[in-house]
Amino acid sequence: MTFHCFTKRFHAAVLVCLALALPAHAHTGRGPATPEEAAHVAQIATASDRDPVATMTSADGRWFQKWTTGSPTTTSVPTRPLSG
């Protein structure tokens, strides 16, 4: 499996996990994401493009996992098709 295929599958798996987790955690009682949180997520996404495994096992990756379950505004829209 090439790195490109792995990356595409990894991002698809993350999107599926987010889609499944959103309804279950929609009633957390906190407000929408702050601009600082959004910037942090963008930074993590950029880093995960270079090395997704290392990024998601780092402290930032663990923060991202907690943030996705706690923030009611976590949605993901693919910027390009996941197939092909």
Distance bins in CASP14 RR format, pairs under 12 A and 6 or more apart:
PFRMAT RR
TARGET T0000
AUTHOR 0000-0000-0000
RMODE 2
METHOD distances of the structure
MODEL  1
1 7 0 0 0 0 0 1 0 0 0 0 0
1 8 0 0 0 0 0 1 0 0 0 0 0
1 9 0 0 0 0 1 0 0 0 0 0 0
1 10 0 0 0 0 0 1 0 0 0 0 0
2 8 0 0 0 0 1 0 0 0 0 0 0
2 9 0 0 0 0 0 1 0 0 0 0 0
3 9 0 0 0 0 0 1 0 0 0 0 0
3 10 0 0 0 0 0 1 0 0 0 0 0
3 49 0 0 0 0 0 1 0 0 0 0 0
3 50 0 0 0 0 0 1 0 0 0 0 0
3 51 0 0 0 0 1 0 0 0 0 0 0
3 52 0 0 0 0 1 0 0 0 0 0 0
3 53 0 0 0 0 0 1 0 0 0 0 0
4 10 0 0 0 0 0 1 0 0 0 0 0
4 11 0 0 0 0 0 1 0 0 0 0 0
4 49 0 0 0 0 0 1 0 0 0 0 0
4 52 0 0 0 0 0 1 0 0 0 0 0
4 84 0 0 0 0 0 1 0 0 0 0 0
5 11 0 0 0 0 0 1 0 0 0 0 0
5 12 0 0 0 0 0 1 0 0 0 0 0
5 82 0 0 0 0 0 1 0 0 0 0 0
5 83 0 0 0 0 0 1 0 0 0 0 0
5 84 0 0 0 0 1 0 0 0 0 0 0
6 12 0 0 0 0 0 1 0 0 0 0 0
6 13 0 0 0 0 0 1 0 0 0 0 0
6 48 0 0 0 0 0 1 0 0 0 0 0
6 51 0 0 0 0 0 1 0 0 0 0 0
6 52 1 0 0 1 0 0 0 0 0 0 0
6 53 0 0 0 0 1 0 0 0 0 0 0
7 13 0 0 0 0 0 1 0 0 0 0 0
7 14 0 0 0 0 0 1 0 0 0 0 0
7 45 0 0 0 0 0 1 0 0 0 0 0
7 48 0 0 0 0 1 0 0 0 0 0 0
7 49 1 0 0 1 0 0 0 0 0 0 0
7 50 0 0 0 0 1 0 0 0 0 0 0
7 51 0 0 0 0 1 0 0 0 0 0 0
7 52 1 0 0 1 0 0 0 0 0 0 0
7 53 0 0 0 0 0 1 0 0 0 0 0
7 55 0 0 0 0 0 1 0 0 0 0 0
7 82 0 0 0 0 0 1 0 0 0 0 0
8 14 0 0 0 0 0 1 0 0 0 0 0
8 15 0 0 0 0 0 1 0 0 0 0 0
8 49 0 0 0 0 0 1 0 0 0 0 0
8 52 0 0 0 0 0 1 0 0 0 0 0
8 78 0 0 0 0 0 1 0 0 0 0 0
8 80 0 0 0 0 1 0 0 0 0 0 0
8 81 0 0 0 0 1 0 0 0 0 0 0
8 82 1 0 0 1 0 0 0 0 0 0 0
8 83 0 0 0 0 1 0 0 0 0 0 0
8 84 0 0 0 0 1 0 0 0 0 0 0
9 15 0 0 0 0 0 1 0 0 0 0 0
9 16 0 0 0 0 0 1 0 0 0 0 0
9 52 0 0 0 0 0 1 0 0 0 0 0
9 82 0 0 0 0 1 0 0 0 0 0 0
9 83 0 0 0 0 0 1 0 0 0 0 0
9 84 0 0 0 0 0 1 0 0 0 0 0
10 16 0 0 0 0 0 1 0 0 0 0 0
10 17 0 0 0 0 0 1 0 0 0 0 0
10 48 0 0 0 0 1 0 0 0 0 0 0
10 49 0 0 0 0 0 1 0 0 0 0 0
10 51 0 0 0 0 0 1 0 0 0 0 0
10 52 1 0 1 0 0 0 0 0 0 0 0
10 53 0 0 0 0 1 0 0 0 0 0 0
10 55 0 0 0 0 0 1 0 0 0 0 0
10 56 0 0 0 0 1 0 0 0 0 0 0
10 82 0 0 0 0 0 1 0 0 0 0 0
11 17 0 0 0 0 0 1 0 0 0 0 0
11 18 0 0 0 0 0 1 0 0 0 0 0
11 45 0 0 0 0 1 0 0 0 0 0 0
11 48 0 0 0 0 1 0 0 0 0 0 0
11 49 0 0 0 0 1 0 0 0 0 0 0
11 52 1 0 0 1 0 0 0 0 0 0 0
11 55 0 0 0 0 0 1 0 0 0 0 0
11 56 0 0 0 0 0 1 0 0 0 0 0
11 76 0 0 0 0 1 0 0 0 0 0 0
11 78 0 0 0 0 1 0 0 0 0 0 0
11 79 0 0 0 0 0 1 0 0 0 0 0
11 80 0 0 0 0 0 1 0 0 0 0 0
11 81 0 0 0 0 0 1 0 0 0 0 0
11 82 1 0 0 1 0 0 0 0 0 0 0
11 83 0 0 0 0 0 1 0 0 0 0 0
12 18 0 0 0 0 0 1 0 0 0 0 0
12 19 0 0 0 0 0 1 0 0 0 0 0
12 52 0 0 0 0 0 1 0 0 0 0 0
12 76 0 0 0 0 0 1 0 0 0 0 0
12 78 0 0 0 0 1 0 0 0 0 0 0
12 81 0 0 0 0 0 1 0 0 0 0 0
12 82 1 0 1 0 0 0 0 0 0 0 0
12 83 0 0 0 0 1 0 0 0 0 0 0
12 84 0 0 0 0 0 1 0 0 0 0 0
13 19 0 0 0 0 0 1 0 0 0 0 0
13 20 0 0 0 0 0 1 0 0 0 0 0
13 52 0 0 0 0 0 1 0 0 0 0 0
13 56 0 0 0 0 0 1 0 0 0 0 0
13 82 0 0 0 0 0 1 0 0 0 0 0
14 20 0 0 0 0 0 1 0 0 0 0 0
14 21 0 0 0 0 0 1 0 0 0 0 0
14 41 0 0 0 0 0 1 0 0 0 0 0
14 44 0 0 0 0 0 1 0 0 0 0 0
14 45 0 0 0 0 1 0 0 0 0 0 0
14 48 0 0 0 0 1 0 0 0 0 0 0
14 52 0 0 0 0 1 0 0 0 0 0 0
14 55 0 0 0 0 0 1 0 0 0 0 0
14 56 0 0 0 0 1 0 0 0 0 0 0
14 61 0 0 0 0 0 1 0 0 0 0 0
14 64 0 0 0 0 1 0 0 0 0 0 0
14 65 0 0 0 0 1 0 0 0 0 0 0
14 68 0 0 0 0 1 0 0 0 0 0 0
14 74 0 0 0 0 0 1 0 0 0 0 0
14 76 1 0 0 1 0 0 0 0 0 0 0
14 78 0 0 0 0 0 1 0 0 0 0 0
14 82 0 0 0 0 0 1 0 0 0 0 0
15 21 0 0 0 0 0 1 0 0 0 0 0
15 22 0 0 0 0 0 1 0 0 0 0 0
15 68 0 0 0 0 0 1 0 0 0 0 0
15 74 0 0 0 0 0 1 0 0 0 0 0
15 75 0 0 0 0 0 1 0 0 0 0 0
15 76 1 0 1 0 0 0 0 0 0 0 0
15 77 0 0 0 0 1 0 0 0 0 0 0
15 78 1 0 0 1 0 0 0 0 0 0 0
15 79 0 0 0 0 0 1 0 0 0 0 0
15 82 1 0 0 1 0 0 0 0 0 0 0
16 22 0 0 0 0 0 1 0 0 0 0 0
16 76 0 0 0 0 0 1 0 0 0 0 0
16 78 0 0 0 0 0 1 0 0 0 0 0
16 82 0 0 0 0 0 1 0 0 0 0 0
17 24 0 0 0 0 0 1 0 0 0 0 0
17 25 0 0 0 0 0 1 0 0 0 0 0
17 56 0 0 0 0 0 1 0 0 0 0 0
17 64 0 0 0 0 0 1 0 0 0 0 0
17 65 0 0 0 0 1 0 0 0 0 0 0
17 68 0 0 0 0 1 0 0 0 0 0 0
17 69 0 0 0 0 1 0 0 0 0 0 0
17 74 0 0 0 0 0 1 0 0 0 0 0
17 76 0 0 0 0 0 1 0 0 0 0 0
18 24 0 0 0 0 0 1 0 0 0 0 0
18 25 0 0 0 0 0 1 0 0 0 0 0
18 41 0 0 0 0 0 1 0 0 0 0 0
18 64 0 0 0 0 0 1 0 0 0 0 0
18 65 0 0 0 0 0 1 0 0 0 0 0
18 67 0 0 0 0 0 1 0 0 0 0 0
18 68 1 0 1 0 0 0 0 0 0 0 0
18 69 0 0 0 0 1 0 0 0 0 0 0
18 70 0 0 0 0 0 1 0 0 0 0 0
18 71 0 0 0 0 0 1 0 0 0 0 0
18 73 0 0 0 0 0 1 0 0 0 0 0
18 74 1 0 0 1 0 0 0 0 0 0 0
18 75 1 0 0 1 0 0 0 0 0 0 0
18 76 1 0 1 0 0 0 0 0 0 0 0
18 77 0 0 0 0 0 1 0 0 0 0 0
18 78 0 0 0 0 0 1 0 0 0 0 0
19 25 0 0 0 0 0 1 0 0 0 0 0
19 68 0 0 0 0 0 1 0 0 0 0 0
19 74 0 0 0 0 0 1 0 0 0 0 0
19 75 0 0 0 0 1 0 0 0 0 0 0
19 76 1 0 0 1 0 0 0 0 0 0 0
19 77 0 0 0 0 0 1 0 0 0 0 0
19 78 0 0 0 0 0 1 0 0 0 0 0
20 68 0 0 0 0 0 1 0 0 0 0 0
20 69 0 0 0 0 0 1 0 0 0 0 0
21 28 0 0 0 0 0 1 0 0 0 0 0
21 65 0 0 0 0 1 0 0 0 0 0 0
21 66 0 0 0 0 0 1 0 0 0 0 0
21 67 0 0 0 0 0 1 0 0 0 0 0
21 68 1 0 0 1 0 0 0 0 0 0 0
21 69 1 0 1 0 0 0 0 0 0 0 0
21 70 0 0 0 0 1 0 0 0 0 0 0
21 71 0 0 0 0 0 1 0 0 0 0 0
21 72 0 0 0 0 0 1 0 0 0 0 0
21 74 0 0 0 0 1 0 0 0 0 0 0
21 75 0 0 0 0 0 1 0 0 0 0 0
21 76 0 0 0 0 0 1 0 0 0 0 0
22 28 0 0 0 0 0 1 0 0 0 0 0
22 68 0 0 0 0 1 0 0 0 0 0 0
22 69 0 0 0 0 1 0 0 0 0 0 0
22 70 0 0 0 0 0 1 0 0 0 0 0
22 71 0 0 0 0 1 0 0 0 0 0 0
22 72 0 0 0 0 1 0 0 0 0 0 0
22 73 0 0 0 0 1 0 0 0 0 0 0
22 74 1 0 0 1 0 0 0 0 0 0 0
22 75 1 0 0 1 0 0 0 0 0 0 0
22 76 0 0 0 0 1 0 0 0 0 0 0
23 69 0 0 0 0 0 1 0 0 0 0 0
23 72 0 0 0 0 0 1 0 0 0 0 0
23 74 0 0 0 0 0 1 0 0 0 0 0
23 75 0 0 0 0 0 1 0 0 0 0 0
24 68 0 0 0 0 0 1 0 0 0 0 0
24 69 0 0 0 0 1 0 0 0 0 0 0
24 70 0 0 0 0 0 1 0 0 0 0 0
24 72 0 0 0 0 0 1 0 0 0 0 0
25 65 0 0 0 0 0 1 0 0 0 0 0
25 66 0 0 0 0 0 1 0 0 0 0 0
25 67 0 0 0 0 0 1 0 0 0 0 0
25 68 0 0 0 0 1 0 0 0 0 0 0
25 69 1 0 1 0 0 0 0 0 0 0 0
25 70 1 0 1 0 0 0 0 0 0 0 0
25 71 0 0 0 0 1 0 0 0 0 0 0
25 72 1 0 0 1 0 0 0 0 0 0 0
25 73 0 0 0 0 0 1 0 0 0 0 0
25 74 0 0 0 0 1 0 0 0 0 0 0
26 69 0 0 0 0 0 1 0 0 0 0 0
26 70 0 0 0 0 1 0 0 0 0 0 0
26 71 0 0 0 0 0 1 0 0 0 0 0
26 72 1 0 1 0 0 0 0 0 0 0 0
26 73 0 0 0 0 0 1 0 0 0 0 0
26 74 0 0 0 0 1 0 0 0 0 0 0
26 75 0 0 0 0 0 1 0 0 0 0 0
27 69 0 0 0 0 0 1 0 0 0 0 0
27 70 0 0 0 0 0 1 0 0 0 0 0
27 72 0 0 0 0 1 0 0 0 0 0 0
28 66 0 0 0 0 0 1 0 0 0 0 0
28 67 0 0 0 0 0 1 0 0 0 0 0
28 68 0 0 0 0 0 1 0 0 0 0 0
28 69 1 0 0 1 0 0 0 0 0 0 0
28 70 1 0 1 0 0 0 0 0 0 0 0
28 71 1 0 0 1 0 0 0 0 0 0 0
28 72 1 0 0 1 0 0 0 0 0 0 0
28 73 0 0 0 0 0 1 0 0 0 0 0
28 74 0 0 0 0 0 1 0 0 0 0 0
29 70 0 0 0 0 1 0 0 0 0 0 0
29 71 0 0 0 0 0 1 0 0 0 0 0
29 72 1 0 0 1 0 0 0 0 0 0 0
29 73 0 0 0 0 0 1 0 0 0 0 0
30 37 0 0 0 0 0 1 0 0 0 0 0
30 66 0 0 0 0 0 1 0 0 0 0 0
30 67 0 0 0 0 0 1 0 0 0 0 0
30 69 0 0 0 0 0 1 0 0 0 0 0
30 70 1 0 0 1 0 0 0 0 0 0 0
30 71 1 0 0 1 0 0 0 0 0 0 0
30 72 1 0 0 1 0 0 0 0 0 0 0
30 73 0 0 0 0 1 0 0 0 0 0 0
30 74 0 0 0 0 0 1 0 0 0 0 0
31 37 0 0 0 0 0 1 0 0 0 0 0
31 70 0 0 0 0 1 0 0 0 0 0 0
31 71 1 0 0 1 0 0 0 0 0 0 0
31 72 1 0 0 1 0 0 0 0 0 0 0
31 73 1 0 0 1 0 0 0 0 0 0 0
31 74 0 0 0 0 0 1 0 0 0 0 0
32 38 0 0 0 0 1 0 0 0 0 0 0
32 70 0 0 0 0 0 1 0 0 0 0 0
32 71 1 0 0 1 0 0 0 0 0 0 0
32 72 1 0 0 1 0 0 0 0 0 0 0
32 73 1 0 1 0 0 0 0 0 0 0 0
32 74 0 0 0 0 1 0 0 0 0 0 0
32 75 0 0 0 0 0 1 0 0 0 0 0
33 39 0 0 0 0 1 0 0 0 0 0 0
33 40 0 0 0 0 1 0 0 0 0 0 0
33 41 1 0 0 1 0 0 0 0 0 0 0
33 42 0 0 0 0 0 1 0 0 0 0 0
33 64 0 0 0 0 0 1 0 0 0 0 0
33 67 1 0 0 1 0 0 0 0 0 0 0
33 68 0 0 0 0 0 1 0 0 0 0 0
33 70 0 0 0 0 1 0 0 0 0 0 0
33 71 1 0 1 0 0 0 0 0 0 0 0
33 72 0 0 0 0 1 0 0 0 0 0 0
33 73 1 0 1 0 0 0 0 0 0 0 0
33 74 1 0 0 1 0 0 0 0 0 0 0
33 75 0 0 0 0 0 1 0 0 0 0 0
34 40 0 0 0 0 1 0 0 0 0 0 0
34 41 0 0 0 0 0 1 0 0 0 0 0
34 67 0 0 0 0 0 1 0 0 0 0 0
34 71 0 0 0 0 1 0 0 0 0 0 0
34 73 0 0 0 0 1 0 0 0 0 0 0
35 41 0 0 0 0 0 1 0 0 0 0 0
35 42 0 0 0 0 0 1 0 0 0 0 0
35 73 0 0 0 0 0 1 0 0 0 0 0
36 42 0 0 0 0 0 1 0 0 0 0 0
36 43 0 0 0 0 0 1 0 0 0 0 0
36 67 0 0 0 0 0 1 0 0 0 0 0
37 43 0 0 0 0 0 1 0 0 0 0 0
37 44 0 0 0 0 0 1 0 0 0 0 0
37 63 0 0 0 0 1 0 0 0 0 0 0
37 64 0 0 0 0 1 0 0 0 0 0 0
37 66 0 0 0 0 0 1 0 0 0 0 0
37 67 1 0 0 1 0 0 0 0 0 0 0
37 68 0 0 0 0 0 1 0 0 0 0 0
37 70 0 0 0 0 0 1 0 0 0 0 0
37 71 1 0 0 1 0 0 0 0 0 0 0
37 72 0 0 0 0 0 1 0 0 0 0 0
37 73 0 0 0 0 1 0 0 0 0 0 0
37 74 0 0 0 0 1 0 0 0 0 0 0
38 44 0 0 0 0 0 1 0 0 0 0 0
38 45 0 0 0 0 0 1 0 0 0 0 0
38 64 0 0 0 0 0 1 0 0 0 0 0
38 67 0 0 0 0 0 1 0 0 0 0 0
38 71 0 0 0 0 1 0 0 0 0 0 0
38 73 0 0 0 0 1 0 0 0 0 0 0
38 74 0 0 0 0 0 1 0 0 0 0 0
38 75 0 0 0 0 0 1 0 0 0 0 0
39 45 0 0 0 0 0 1 0 0 0 0 0
39 46 0 0 0 0 0 1 0 0 0 0 0
40 46 0 0 0 0 0 1 0 0 0 0 0
40 47 0 0 0 0 0 1 0 0 0 0 0
40 59 0 0 0 0 0 1 0 0 0 0 0
40 60 1 0 0 1 0 0 0 0 0 0 0
40 61 0 0 0 0 0 1 0 0 0 0 0
40 63 1 0 0 1 0 0 0 0 0 0 0
40 64 0 0 0 0 1 0 0 0 0 0 0
40 66 0 0 0 0 0 1 0 0 0 0 0
40 67 0 0 0 0 1 0 0 0 0 0 0
40 71 0 0 0 0 0 1 0 0 0 0 0
41 47 0 0 0 0 0 1 0 0 0 0 0
41 48 0 0 0 0 0 1 0 0 0 0 0
41 55 0 0 0 0 0 1 0 0 0 0 0
41 60 0 0 0 0 1 0 0 0 0 0 0
41 61 0 0 0 0 0 1 0 0 0 0 0
41 63 0 0 0 0 1 0 0 0 0 0 0
41 64 1 0 0 1 0 0 0 0 0 0 0
41 65 0 0 0 0 0 1 0 0 0 0 0
41 66 0 0 0 0 0 1 0 0 0 0 0
41 67 1 0 0 1 0 0 0 0 0 0 0
41 68 0 0 0 0 1 0 0 0 0 0 0
41 71 0 0 0 0 1 0 0 0 0 0 0
41 73 0 0 0 0 0 1 0 0 0 0 0
41 74 0 0 0 0 1 0 0 0 0 0 0
41 75 0 0 0 0 0 1 0 0 0 0 0
41 76 0 0 0 0 0 1 0 0 0 0 0
42 48 0 0 0 0 0 1 0 0 0 0 0
42 49 0 0 0 0 0 1 0 0 0 0 0
42 60 0 0 0 0 0 1 0 0 0 0 0
42 64 0 0 0 0 0 1 0 0 0 0 0
43 49 0 0 0 0 0 1 0 0 0 0 0
43 50 0 0 0 0 0 1 0 0 0 0 0
43 55 0 0 0 0 1 0 0 0 0 0 0
43 58 0 0 0 0 0 1 0 0 0 0 0
43 60 1 0 0 1 0 0 0 0 0 0 0
43 61 0 0 0 0 0 1 0 0 0 0 0
43 63 0 0 0 0 0 1 0 0 0 0 0
43 64 0 0 0 0 0 1 0 0 0 0 0
44 50 0 0 0 0 0 1 0 0 0 0 0
44 51 0 0 0 0 0 1 0 0 0 0 0
44 52 0 0 0 0 0 1 0 0 0 0 0
44 54 0 0 0 0 0 1 0 0 0 0 0
44 55 1 0 0 1 0 0 0 0 0 0 0
44 56 0 0 0 0 1 0 0 0 0 0 0
44 58 0 0 0 0 1 0 0 0 0 0 0
44 59 0 0 0 0 0 1 0 0 0 0 0
44 60 1 0 1 0 0 0 0 0 0 0 0
44 61 1 0 0 1 0 0 0 0 0 0 0
44 62 0 0 0 0 0 1 0 0 0 0 0
44 63 1 0 0 1 0 0 0 0 0 0 0
44 64 1 0 1 0 0 0 0 0 0 0 0
44 65 0 0 0 0 0 1 0 0 0 0 0
44 67 0 0 0 0 1 0 0 0 0 0 0
44 68 0 0 0 0 0 1 0 0 0 0 0
45 52 0 0 0 0 1 0 0 0 0 0 0
45 55 0 0 0 0 1 0 0 0 0 0 0
45 56 0 0 0 0 0 1 0 0 0 0 0
45 60 0 0 0 0 0 1 0 0 0 0 0
45 61 0 0 0 0 0 1 0 0 0 0 0
45 64 0 0 0 0 1 0 0 0 0 0 0
45 68 0 0 0 0 0 1 0 0 0 0 0
45 76 0 0 0 0 1 0 0 0 0 0 0
45 79 0 0 0 0 0 1 0 0 0 0 0
46 52 0 0 0 0 0 1 0 0 0 0 0
46 55 0 0 0 0 1 0 0 0 0 0 0
46 60 0 0 0 0 0 1 0 0 0 0 0
47 53 0 0 0 0 0 1 0 0 0 0 0
47 54 0 0 0 0 1 0 0 0 0 0 0
47 55 1 0 1 0 0 0 0 0 0 0 0
47 56 0 0 0 0 1 0 0 0 0 0 0
47 57 0 0 0 0 0 1 0 0 0 0 0
47 58 0 0 0 0 1 0 0 0 0 0 0
47 59 0 0 0 0 0 1 0 0 0 0 0
47 60 1 0 0 1 0 0 0 0 0 0 0
47 61 0 0 0 0 1 0 0 0 0 0 0
47 64 0 0 0 0 0 1 0 0 0 0 0
48 54 0 0 0 0 1 0 0 0 0 0 0
48 55 1 0 1 0 0 0 0 0 0 0 0
48 56 1 0 0 1 0 0 0 0 0 0 0
48 57 0 0 0 0 0 1 0 0 0 0 0
48 58 0 0 0 0 1 0 0 0 0 0 0
48 60 0 0 0 0 1 0 0 0 0 0 0
48 61 0 0 0 0 1 0 0 0 0 0 0
48 64 0 0 0 0 1 0 0 0 0 0 0
49 55 0 0 0 0 1 0 0 0 0 0 0
49 79 0 0 0 0 0 1 0 0 0 0 0
51 57 0 0 0 0 1 0 0 0 0 0 0
51 58 0 0 0 0 1 0 0 0 0 0 0
51 60 0 0 0 0 0 1 0 0 0 0 0
51 61 0 0 0 0 0 1 0 0 0 0 0
52 58 0 0 0 0 0 1 0 0 0 0 0
52 61 0 0 0 0 0 1 0 0 0 0 0
52 64 0 0 0 0 0 1 0 0 0 0 0
53 61 0 0 0 0 0 1 0 0 0 0 0
54 60 0 0 0 0 0 1 0 0 0 0 0
54 61 0 0 0 0 1 0 0 0 0 0 0
55 61 1 0 0 1 0 0 0 0 0 0 0
55 62 0 0 0 0 0 1 0 0 0 0 0
55 63 0 0 0 0 0 1 0 0 0 0 0
55 64 0 0 0 0 1 0 0 0 0 0 0
55 65 0 0 0 0 0 1 0 0 0 0 0
56 62 0 0 0 0 1 0 0 0 0 0 0
56 63 0 0 0 0 0 1 0 0 0 0 0
56 64 1 0 0 1 0 0 0 0 0 0 0
56 65 1 0 0 1 0 0 0 0 0 0 0
56 68 0 0 0 0 0 1 0 0 0 0 0
57 64 0 0 0 0 0 1 0 0 0 0 0
57 65 0 0 0 0 0 1 0 0 0 0 0
58 64 0 0 0 0 1 0 0 0 0 0 0
58 65 0 0 0 0 0 1 0 0 0 0 0
59 65 0 0 0 0 0 1 0 0 0 0 0
59 66 0 0 0 0 0 1 0 0 0 0 0
60 66 0 0 0 0 0 1 0 0 0 0 0
60 67 0 0 0 0 0 1 0 0 0 0 0
61 67 0 0 0 0 1 0 0 0 0 0 0
61 68 0 0 0 0 1 0 0 0 0 0 0
62 68 0 0 0 0 0 1 0 0 0 0 0
62 69 0 0 0 0 0 1 0 0 0 0 0
63 69 0 0 0 0 0 1 0 0 0 0 0
63 70 0 0 0 0 0 1 0 0 0 0 0
63 71 0 0 0 0 0 1 0 0 0 0 0
64 70 0 0 0 0 0 1 0 0 0 0 0
64 71 0 0 0 0 0 1 0 0 0 0 0
64 74 0 0 0 0 1 0 0 0 0 0 0
64 76 0 0 0 0 0 1 0 0 0 0 0
65 71 0 0 0 0 0 1 0 0 0 0 0
65 74 0 0 0 0 0 1 0 0 0 0 0
66 74 0 0 0 0 0 1 0 0 0 0 0
67 73 0 0 0 0 0 1 0 0 0 0 0
67 74 1 0 0 1 0 0 0 0 0 0 0
68 74 1 0 1 0 0 0 0 0 0 0 0
68 75 0 0 0 0 0 1 0 0 0 0 0
68 76 0 0 0 0 1 0 0 0 0 0 0
76 82 0 0 0 0 0 1 0 0 0 0 0
END
